[in-house]
Amino acid sequence: MSRLLLLVILLAFVGGCRRGPDAPSSAGTDNPDVTTPAEVDPAVVPPGGARATPPSGEPGIPGSPRPEAVHRLADGACYVYTDWVVAVHARPAAPGENVAVMSRAEGADARALCDTTPAEAAFALNDATRAESFFGLQGNLLFIDAGTAPGGRELVVLDLTTQGKVLQTPYEEPISLDGNVLTYHEPVGDYGEPAELAAAPDVSCPQAEEWFAEGFGVGVNRVVRFDLTTRRAAPTDERVCVPLQ
């Protein structure tokens, strides 16, 4: 057999045994052209069809319980909790919100409670002279924020079972809730001039000179921890300086 004929037969044999295309890799997610279905959290759409909003879209002190469901209203929203339903309505001609809180009996239609009139609510907040807003709920305690500016705000905590005030205090952010301990910053000093701050005892604000030069005042806050169970405040020795407009 000639060498040329042998070469032709060998090439034909190799071509017939050529491997087919590789199977898709099991690491398909490494390929930007391959997508996998997104996982859907069933809690996003609670029973009854109400759509919950992301945490950042819900009112409340950071750390406070999230509502079980959120119902959109024509002029606000309604938040469903274990024992209470809170309907929040925007005020058309005044700052703040009108808030109505309804007791949620076992088996009650939460969505129907959202439409309760303030006169029929267990508790209603509709004083147009105060710029108050719903600030969350934990158990039977309702949190209300009052104020229209970043500074000079007031926190009110109400016991819905007695409608008595548990706490009413000026506060500055940050504010948070960890279990039954509420932590907030309480203003203790307001200084518009460097000489005033220099005369203040036990106050050290490293950035004060920079803030004064930029036309700001200097505020001094102390960190306070409030126990919602014992209903006692525990001011700390920690001081925080903030610029004031």
C-alpha angles and dihedrals in degrees: 000000000000122000091240093056091046091053092051092051091048094051091049091052093050092048092053092053096047111136118250124234117306117259115253113276118254086228092071094145088070089067111084089211092060119080131185127207114270116245113247119215107220089210089070089074108038121199112287095044098271112143117224117219124226116276091257089058095055124085120236145097109288106268096026118126118279117236118256090233141358123218119196115229128196092254103019142337141285122223121204119209132173097269104010142045118210120200116194121195127186117239110236097206106021138049119260132035139279108238127196121185121198128190111243109219119198110280094012119145102250094196091053090051089058089070095054113129118241090247090059096043123106088232131008133189114195109136104141091196091068122062095221128162137185109264102180142284135248120184106313094339120105119200119211127187119204128192142064102229132063089249131047095040127158130215121208123188116194130192104225093201093059099016087226125138115257094181138001116178143141110253144177128208142289094074126164144168123224111180105305095340117098115198122194142150117254119202112239102162141028118190125184099175133045091235091057092052092045090055093051112104121239094359121131120177112171093189096046095101091053093047094049090049090054092052098258129128123226126244125194120207131184124215113245128189116202120195108217091197099053091025092224129134122224110196112201131212090243113116127194125195121213134178116250128205 
